[in-house]
Amino acid sequence: MTSDDQVSTPTQEERRNPVDRFFRLSAEGTTIGREAIAGVTTFLAMAYILFVNPSILGETGMPTDAIFVATGLAAALGTLIMGLWARYPIALAPGMGLNAFFAFTVVLQLGIPWQTALAGTLASGVLFFLLAVSGIREAVINAIPLQLKLATGAGIGLFIAFIGLRNAGVVVDSEDTLVTLGDLTSPGTVLTGFGLLVTTAFLVRGVRGGVFYGMVLTAVAGVVTSYIEPPSGIVDAVPSIAPTFGQAIINVPELFTAQMAIVVFTMLFVDFFDTSGTLIAIANQAGLLRDGKLPRALQAFTSDSMATMGGAVLGTSTTTSYIESSAGVAAGGRTGLTSVVTAVLFLLSLFFSPLLAVVTPEVTAPALIVVGVLMATGLGGIEWDKLEFAIPAFVMVIVMPLTYSIANGIALGLIFYPLMMLFKGRWRDVHPVIYVLLLVFLAYFIWFAP
């Protein structure tokens, strides 16, 4: 409990209403009704992950029905912990970018079995938990310069958008130029184009849940035009999670290799800074910061790490705090009750698994492209006029999509950064942790990279 919680005196309404007392609704100037609306808004803004995550992780050979259930359960678990313990209006779910890293880099590029990759996700969650409770978090955050944090998010955004363009058939293989423009008149590409226009129209107009609504309309258009087979039903029993459940624990012995050490570090790195940025941004938007600091930061960070551990055991990639929670905050959410409502909706969504049949790559492609755009906004915060930052940031951003690997981009960026600072004569400004990572990544590329 923070000092601001300890000194505050319960209001008369809080004494009467246990829900108000637990979530401090009156103290935060909100109501149960407003929190419920905010929870629904947050859910609609991020419900697309229920269908996009199985589409991405399914590329590894994982059963999509089990991934769908793991996604919903991980989102519900993480969001519930955040709501009841940290008491923030922040929802969690398997993260975009980290699921792409899991599927396309770890499994498909490095050839690591998805079961072992889940064990790596579990390990990253454990390490995140230890960093959160030990106080090392601040030291690690300060070690990585802001420029590279921004470049990491932007590079992942470009990578995700590239995957969406590939799934849509807009970008295809070429023997002469590696990639080229696909057939824009093919039915699948036209459907994606329609979805992209609809989705961006929603977002430009400020419609909450625009990405989700765009996917729905794209799927409906695909069914109406007979490009996509209609689903066998709408509601059904929850599919079995048995194929993925517990695989992370079973495969922990497979983690003790140099290659998996790099994988786990990358998962931890991305989740750590993505969570930090999201928590601060949402808390600031909701007016919950105190003297520029995040109250109950320990609970918030450990909630995120516990969600990652739980999600890995269930059978999905890293679960993290979602920036889409800002939609719920904009609708009036101020407390953990918003998150509780969102968690309940994720649980109810598990009964709609038949709809997975209509969520084809062409349907998810617009969501991937739009999410990529939103993540790329970090490029604006990079000091491009300072080459000691611009060069490693550019290396990060360009290498991720071109090598189809988030890990390669992060590693090369963290190699270039200390070297550029050395050439600039500012080697003393580089944290010792960065020099350690320089040696680790050099060793990785020399002896272990595929």
C-alpha positions in Angstrom: 0.0 0.0 0.0 1.4 3.4 -0.9 1.4 6.4 1.4 -1.3 8.1 -0.5 -3.6 5.1 0.1 -2.7 5.1 3.8 -3.6 8.7 4.6 -6.8 9.0 2.6 -10.0 8.8 4.6 -12.9 6.7 3.3 -15.9 8.8 2.1 -19.4 8.3 3.4 -20.3 6.6 0.1 -17.3 4.2 0.4 -18.5 3.3 4.0 -21.9 2.3 2.6 -20.8 0.5 -0.6 -18.1 -2.2 -0.3 -17.4 -2.0 -4.1 -16.9 1.7 -3.8 -14.7 1.2 -0.7 -12.5 -1.4 -2.3 -11.9 0.4 -5.6 -12.1 3.9 -4.1 -14.6 5.0 -6.7 -15.8 8.1 -5.0 -12.2 9.2 -4.2 -11.4 8.9 -7.9 -14.5 10.8 -8.9 -16.1 7.9 -10.8 -19.1 5.5 -10.4 -19.9 1.8 -11.0 -21.8 2.6 -14.1 -19.0 4.7 -15.6 -16.4 2.0 -14.8 -18.6 -0.6 -16.5 -18.9 1.5 -19.6 -15.1 2.0 -19.6 -14.5 -1.7 -19.2 -16.7 -2.6 -22.2 -14.9 0.1 -24.2 -11.5 -1.3 -23.4 -12.6 -4.8 -24.3 -13.9 -3.7 -27.7 -10.7 -1.8 -28.4 -8.6 -4.9 -27.8 -10.9 -7.8 -28.6 -9.1 -8.2 -32.0 -6.3 -10.0 -30.2 -8.7 -13.0 -29.6 -8.5 -13.7 -33.3 -5.2 -12.1 -34.4 -3.2 -14.0 -31.8 -4.3 -17.5 -32.9 -3.7 -16.4 -36.5 -0.1 -15.4 -35.8 0.9 -18.2 -33.3 -0.9 -20.7 -35.6 1.9 -20.2 -38.1 4.0 -22.3 -35.8 1.8 -25.4 -36.0 0.1 -24.7 -32.6 -3.6 -25.6 -32.5 -5.6 -22.4 -33.1 -8.5 -23.4 -30.9 -6.3 -24.0 -27.9 -4.5 -20.6 -28.6 -7.9 -18.9 -28.7 -8.7 -20.2 -25.3 -5.3 -19.5 -23.9 -5.5 -16.0 -25.2 -8.8 -15.3 -23.6 -7.9 -16.9 -20.3 -4.5 -15.1 -20.2 -6.2 -11.8 -20.9 -8.8 -12.4 -18.2 -6.2 -13.6 -15.7 -3.8 -10.7 -16.2 -6.5 -8.1 -16.4 -8.2 -9.4 -13.2 -4.9 -9.3 -11.3 -4.3 -5.8 -12.4 -7.8 -4.7 -11.5 -8.0 -6.4 -8.1 -4.4 -6.0 -6.9 -2.9 -3.0 -8.6 -6.4 -1.4 -9.0 -5.6 0.3 -12.3 -7.9 0.6 -15.3 -5.4 -1.3 -17.4 -6.1 -4.5 -19.4 -3.6 -7.1 -20.4 -3.5 -9.7 -23.2 -0.8 -11.4 -25.3 1.2 -8.6 -26.8 1.4 -7.7 -30.5 5.0 -7.8 -31.6 5.9 -10.3 -28.9 3.6 -12.9 -30.6 5.3 -12.1 -33.9 8.7 -12.6 -32.3 7.6 -15.9 -30.8 6.2 -17.2 -34.1 8.4 -15.8 -36.9 11.7 -15.4 -35.2 11.9 -18.0 -32.4 10.0 -20.9 -34.0 10.1 -20.4 -37.7 13.5 -18.7 -38.1 15.5 -20.2 -35.3 13.8 -23.6 -35.5 13.0 -23.8 -31.8 9.9 -25.9 -31.0 6.9 -23.9 -29.9 6.8 -25.9 -26.7 10.3 -24.7 -25.8 9.4 -21.1 -26.9 6.6 -21.2 -24.3 9.1 -22.3 -21.7 11.2 -19.2 -22.7 8.1 -17.0 -22.2 7.6 -18.5 -18.8 11.3 -17.8 -17.9 11.0 -14.2 -19.1 8.0 -13.7 -16.9 9.8 -15.1 -13.9 12.8 -12.7 -14.5 10.4 -9.8 -14.9 8.8 -10.7 -11.6 12.2 -10.8 -9.9 13.2 -7.4 -11.4 9.9 -5.9 -10.3 10.2 -7.0 -6.6 13.9 -6.5 -6.3 14.1 -2.8 -7.2 16.5 -3.5 -10.1 13.8 -2.3 -12.5 14.8 1.3 -12.2 18.5 0.6 -12.9 17.7 -1.5 -16.0 15.2 1.2 -17.3 17.9 3.8 -16.9 20.5 1.7 -18.7 18.8 1.7 -22.0 18.5 5.2 -23.6 15.1 6.5 -24.5 16.1 6.6 -28.2 16.5 2.9 -28.4 13.3 2.2 -26.4 11.4 4.3 -29.0 13.2 2.6 -31.9 12.3 -0.9 -30.5 8.6 -0.1 -30.5 8.8 1.5 -34.0 10.8 -1.4 -35.5 8.3 -3.9 -34.1 5.5 -1.8 -35.6 7.1 -2.0 -39.1 7.7 -5.7 -38.7 4.0 -6.3 -37.8 2.8 -4.2 -40.7 5.1 -6.1 -43.1 3.5 -9.4 -41.9 0.1 -7.9 -42.5 1.1 -6.8 -46.0 2.4 -10.3 -46.7 -0.7 -12.0 -45.4 -2.8 -9.7 -47.6 -0.8 -10.6 -50.8 0.2 -6.9 -51.2 3.9 -7.9 -50.8 5.0 -11.1 -52.4 8.3 -13.0 -53.1 10.4 -12.0 -56.1 13.5 -13.8 -57.5 14.9 -10.5 -58.7 14.2 -8.1 -55.9 13.4 -10.4 -53.0 10.0 -8.8 -52.5 7.6 -7.0 -54.9 4.1 -5.7 -55.3 1.5 -8.4 -55.5 -1.7 -8.6 -57.5 -3.9 -5.9 -56.1 -6.9 -7.2 -58.0 -7.0 -10.6 -56.4 -10.0 -11.3 -54.2 -8.0 -11.6 -51.0 -6.1 -8.4 -51.5 -9.3 -6.5 -52.4 -10.9 -7.8 -49.2 -7.9 -6.6 -47.2 -8.0 -3.3 -48.9 -11.7 -2.9 -48.0 -10.9 -3.8 -44.4 -8.0 -1.3 -44.2 -10.2 1.5 -45.5 -13.0 0.7 -43.1 -10.6 0.3 -40.1 -8.8 3.5 -40.8 -12.1 5.3 -41.3 -13.2 4.2 -37.8 -9.9 5.3 -36.3 -9.7 8.6 -38.0 -13.2 9.3 -36.8 -12.2 8.4 -33.3 -14.5 5.4 -33.0 -13.6 3.3 -29.9 -12.9 -0.3 -30.9 -12.3 0.7 -34.5 -9.8 -2.1 -35.1 -12.3 -4.7 -33.8 -15.2 -3.3 -35.8 -13.0 -3.2 -38.9 -12.3 -6.9 -38.5 -16.0 -7.7 -38.0 -17.0 -5.8 -41.2 -14.1 -7.3 -43.2 -15.2 -10.9 -42.1 -18.8 -10.1 -43.0 -17.8 -8.8 -46.4 -15.8 -11.9 -47.0 -18.7 -14.2 -46.1 -21.2 -12.1 -48.1 -19.0 -12.3 -51.3 -18.5 -16.0 -50.7 -14.7 -15.6 -50.4 -14.9 -16.9 -46.9 -16.9 -19.9 -45.8 -19.6 -18.9 -43.2 -19.0 -20.3 -39.7 -20.8 -23.4 -38.6 -22.2 -21.5 -35.7 -21.8 -18.5 -33.4 -21.7 -19.9 -29.9 -20.3 -23.3 -28.8 -18.6 -25.0 -25.9 -15.2 -23.7 -25.0 -12.5 -25.7 -26.9 -9.9 -27.8 -25.1 -6.8 -26.1 -24.0 -5.0 -29.4 -23.3 -2.6 -29.3 -26.4 -0.9 -26.2 -25.0 -1.6 -26.2 -21.3 1.5 -27.0 -19.2 3.9 -27.3 -22.1 5.9 -24.3 -20.8 6.7 -26.2 -17.5 7.4 -29.5 -19.2 10.0 -27.9 -21.5 11.9 -25.8 -18.9 14.9 -28.2 -19.2 15.3 -27.1 -22.8 16.1 -23.5 -21.9 19.7 -23.9 -20.9 21.4 -22.9 -24.2 23.0 -19.7 -25.4 20.4 -19.4 -28.1 17.5 -19.6 -25.7 19.2 -17.1 -23.4 19.1 -14.5 -26.2 15.4 -15.4 -26.8 14.5 -15.0 -23.2 16.4 -11.7 -22.9 14.6 -10.3 -26.0 11.2 -11.3 -24.6 12.1 -9.7 -21.3 13.5 -6.6 -22.9 10.5 -5.9 -25.1 7.9 -6.7 -22.4 9.8 -4.7 -19.7 9.9 -1.4 -21.6 6.6 -1.9 -23.3 4.9 -2.3 -19.9 6.8 0.6 -18.4 5.7 2.9 -21.2 2.1 1.7 -21.2 1.6 2.0 -17.4 3.0 5.5 -17.2 1.1 6.7 -20.2 -2.3 5.3 -19.0 -1.8 6.4 -15.4 -0.9 9.9 -16.7 -4.0 10.0 -18.9 -6.2 9.0 -16.0 -4.6 11.6 -13.7 -3.3 8.9 -11.4 0.4 9.8 -11.2 1.6 11.3 -7.9 4.5 13.8 -8.3 5.3 12.2 -11.6 5.5 8.7 -10.0 3.3 5.7 -10.4 1.6 4.7 -7.1 1.4 1.0 -6.5 4.1 0.5 -9.1 5.2 -2.8 -7.5 1.7 -4.2 -7.8 1.4 -3.0 -11.4 4.6 -4.5 -12.6 4.2 -7.8 -10.7 0.7 -8.1 -12.1 2.1 -7.9 -15.6 4.8 -10.5 -14.9 2.3 -12.8 -13.3 0.1 -12.5 -16.4 3.1 -13.5 -18.6 3.8 -16.5 -16.4 0.2 -17.6 -16.3 -0.2 -17.0 -20.1 2.8 -19.1 -20.8 1.5 -22.0 -18.8 -1.9 -21.7 -20.5 -0.2 -21.7 -23.9 0.4 -18.3 -25.4 3.2 -15.8 -25.9 4.0 -12.9 -23.6 1.0 -11.2 -21.9 1.5 -7.5 -21.4 -0.3 -4.3 -20.6 -2.3 -2.9 -23.5 -2.1 0.8 -24.7 -5.7 0.2 -25.9 -6.7 0.6 -22.2 -6.5 4.3 -23.0 -9.9 3.9 -24.8 -11.5 2.9 -21.5 -9.8 5.7 -19.6 -11.1 8.2 -22.2 -14.6 6.7 -21.5 -14.2 7.6 -17.8 -12.4 4.5 -16.3 -10.3 5.4 -13.3 -10.0 2.3 -11.1 -9.5 -1.4 -11.2 -13.2 -2.0 -11.6 -12.8 -1.1 -15.2 -10.3 -3.9 -15.6 -12.6 -6.4 -13.7 -15.4 -5.7 -16.3 -13.0 -6.2 -19.2 -11.7 -9.5 -17.7 -15.3 -10.8 -17.4 -15.9 -10.0 -21.0 -12.8 -11.9 -22.1 -14.1 -14.9 -20.2 -17.5 -14.7 -21.9 -15.8 -14.4 -25.3 -14.4 -18.0 -25.0 -17.8 -19.3 -26.0 -17.5 -17.7 -29.5 -14.7 -19.9 -30.9 -16.7 -20.9 -34.1 -16.0 -17.4 -35.3 -12.4 -18.3 -35.7 -13.3 -19.9 -39.0 -14.0 -16.6 -40.6 -10.9 -14.8 -39.3 -8.6 -15.5 -42.2 -5.2 -13.9 -42.8 -6.9 -11.4 -45.1 -9.2 -10.4 -42.2 -6.5 -9.9 -39.7 -4.1 -8.1 -42.1 -5.8 -4.7 -41.7 -5.4 -4.9 -38.0 -1.7 -5.8 -38.2 -1.1 -2.9 -40.6 -3.0 -0.4 -38.4 -1.3 -1.6 -35.2 2.0 -1.2 -37.0 1.2 2.4 -37.8 0.3 3.1 -34.2 3.5 1.5 -32.9 5.6 3.4 -35.4 4.7 6.8 -33.9 7.7 6.4 -31.6 9.9 7.4 -34.6 8.9 11.0 -33.9 10.6 11.0 -30.5 14.1 10.0 -31.9 16.7 12.7 -32.1 17.6 12.1 -35.7 20.0 15.1 -35.7 22.3 13.2 -33.2 23.9 10.4 -35.2 25.1 8.6 -32.1 21.4 7.9 -31.4 20.1 8.0 -35.0 22.4 5.3 -36.4 21.7 2.6 -33.8 17.9 3.5 -33.8 17.8 3.3 -37.6 19.6 -0.1 -37.5 17.0 -1.4 -35.1 14.1 -0.2 -37.1 15.3 -1.3 -40.5 16.8 -4.7 -39.5 13.6 -6.0 -37.8 11.4 -6.2 -40.9 14.2 -6.9 -43.4 15.6 -9.9 -41.5 12.2 -10.9 -40.2 13.5 -10.9 -36.7 12.9 -8.6 -33.7 15.8 -10.1 -31.9 18.3 -9.2 -34.7 17.1 -5.6 -34.7 17.5 -5.2 -30.9 20.9 -7.0 -30.8 22.4 -5.0 -33.7 21.1 -1.7 -32.3 22.6 -2.4 -28.9 25.9 -3.2 -30.6 26.0 0.0 -32.6 24.9 2.3 -29.8 28.0 1.9 -27.5 30.3 1.9 -30.5 28.8 5.2 -31.7 29.1 6.7 -28.2 32.7 5.6 -28.2 33.4 7.3 -31.5 31.7 10.4 -30.2 33.9 10.4 -27.1 30.9 9.9 -24.8 31.8 6.3 -23.7 31.4 7.3 -20.1 27.8 8.1 -20.6 27.0 4.5 -21.5 25.8 2.3 -18.7 28.1 -0.7 -17.9 25.1 -3.0 -18.6 25.2 -1.9 -22.2 28.8 -2.9 -22.6 28.0 -6.3 -21.2 25.2 -6.7 -23.7 27.6 -5.6 -26.5 29.8 -8.5 -25.7 26.9 -10.9 -25.4 25.4 -10.0 -28.7 28.8 -10.0 -30.5 29.3 -13.6 -29.2 25.8 -14.5 -30.3 26.3 -13.3 -33.9 29.8 -14.9 -34.2 29.0 -18.3 -32.7 25.3 -18.9 -32.3 23.2 -16.9 -34.9 21.7 -19.1 -37.6 
